[in-house]
Amino acid sequence: MAHKDICIKFEVDGCHYEAVGFLDEGESPIDGNTVLSRTAGKNGGAIGEKDYVFLSEHRSSFSEELKEYHLITGNHDPDAPSCVWFFVWDDTNGDWKLCRGLAYLPMPMGFENVLVLRCCP
């Protein structure tokens, strides 16, 4: 299965989301802006501030199968507008951490463990 075919649907407190891939088969990492544009065509694209805040408050409810991925949002950091926030599982603390930096938009990304979060009808 190609990375772009990954789609993990999950529900948090009655709200539906999906974590999706974006790389074509055998494709090298691509820049963050391309990642967000590739995933923008369906369901409004990567989640923004409202859903980011909601998921931040409910991250303990994330699906177990998401733990192996870094989950990119479309929520820009106001202190660093070229960065977007993401979630990453922390085995040491047994919780999801909120991070920025990996998703620095001009930076190439596209490693197999990176997915984009978006709303799901």
C-alpha positions as CSV (number, residue, x, y, z in Angstrom):
1,M,0.0,0.0,0.0
2,A,1.3,3.5,-0.9
3,H,1.7,6.0,1.9
4,K,-1.0,8.2,0.2
5,D,-3.5,5.3,0.7
6,I,-3.3,5.4,4.5
7,C,-6.5,6.6,6.0
8,I,-7.1,6.0,9.7
9,K,-10.5,7.2,10.9
10,F,-11.1,7.8,14.5
11,E,-13.7,9.5,16.8
12,V,-13.0,11.8,19.8
13,D,-16.0,12.8,21.9
14,G,-18.4,12.5,19.1
15,C,-16.2,14.3,16.5
16,H,-14.9,12.4,13.5
17,Y,-11.3,12.7,12.2
18,E,-9.0,11.0,9.8
19,A,-5.2,10.8,9.6
20,V,-4.1,10.5,6.0
21,G,-0.9,9.9,4.0
22,F,0.3,12.0,1.1
23,L,3.3,10.3,-0.6
24,D,3.1,8.5,-3.9
25,E,4.7,5.1,-4.1
26,G,8.5,5.4,-3.9
27,E,8.4,9.2,-3.6
28,S,11.0,11.1,-1.7
29,P,10.1,13.5,1.1
30,I,8.3,16.7,-0.2
31,D,8.0,20.2,1.3
32,G,5.4,20.9,3.9
33,N,3.4,23.3,1.8
34,T,3.0,20.5,-0.8
35,V,1.9,18.1,1.9
36,L,-0.9,20.5,3.0
37,S,-2.0,21.3,-0.5
38,R,-2.2,17.6,-1.4
39,T,-4.5,16.9,1.5
40,A,-6.6,20.0,1.2
41,G,-9.0,18.8,-1.5
42,K,-11.1,16.7,0.8
43,N,-12.9,17.5,4.1
44,G,-11.5,21.0,4.3
45,G,-7.8,19.9,4.5
46,A,-5.6,19.8,7.6
47,I,-7.3,20.7,10.9
48,G,-7.1,24.3,12.0
49,E,-7.0,26.1,15.3
50,K,-10.4,25.1,16.6
51,D,-10.0,21.4,16.0
52,Y,-6.3,21.5,17.2
53,V,-7.5,23.0,20.5
54,F,-10.2,20.4,20.8
55,L,-7.9,17.5,20.1
56,S,-5.2,18.9,22.4
57,E,-7.8,18.8,25.2
58,H,-8.8,15.2,24.3
59,R,-5.6,13.7,23.0
60,S,-5.8,10.8,25.5
61,S,-8.8,9.6,23.4
62,F,-6.7,9.1,20.2
63,S,-6.9,5.7,18.5
64,E,-4.2,3.3,19.6
65,E,-3.1,2.7,16.0
66,L,-2.1,6.4,15.7
67,K,0.8,6.1,18.2
68,E,3.3,5.1,15.5
69,Y,2.7,8.4,13.6
70,H,3.5,12.1,13.9
71,L,0.1,13.8,13.2
72,I,0.5,17.1,11.4
73,T,-2.2,19.9,11.7
74,G,-2.8,23.0,9.7
75,N,-2.7,25.2,12.8
76,H,0.1,27.7,12.4
77,D,2.1,28.8,15.4
78,P,1.5,32.5,15.9
79,D,5.1,33.0,17.1
80,A,6.5,31.1,14.1
81,P,4.0,31.4,11.2
82,S,6.0,29.0,8.9
83,C,5.5,26.2,11.5
84,V,2.4,24.2,12.2
85,W,1.7,22.2,15.3
86,F,1.7,18.4,15.4
87,F,1.1,15.6,17.9
88,V,3.6,12.8,18.6
89,W,3.3,9.9,21.0
90,D,5.8,9.9,23.9
91,D,6.5,6.4,25.1
92,T,8.4,7.7,28.1
93,N,5.4,9.6,29.5
94,G,2.6,7.5,27.9
95,D,0.9,10.5,26.4
96,W,0.6,12.6,23.3
97,K,2.9,15.6,23.1
98,L,2.2,18.9,21.3
99,C,5.2,19.9,19.2
100,R,6.2,22.2,16.4
101,G,9.3,22.2,14.2
102,L,9.0,19.0,12.4
103,A,6.3,20.6,10.3
104,Y,8.3,23.6,9.4
105,L,6.5,24.2,6.1
106,P,9.4,24.8,3.7
107,M,11.3,21.8,5.1
108,P,11.0,18.6,3.2
109,M,8.8,16.0,5.0
110,G,7.1,12.9,4.0
111,F,8.6,10.2,6.2
112,E,6.5,7.1,6.4
113,N,5.5,8.0,10.0
114,V,4.0,11.4,9.2
115,L,0.2,11.7,8.6
116,V,-2.0,14.8,8.2
117,L,-5.0,15.2,10.5
118,R,-8.3,16.4,9.0
119,C,-12.0,16.4,9.8
120,C,-14.1,13.5,8.6
121,P,-17.8,13.7,7.8
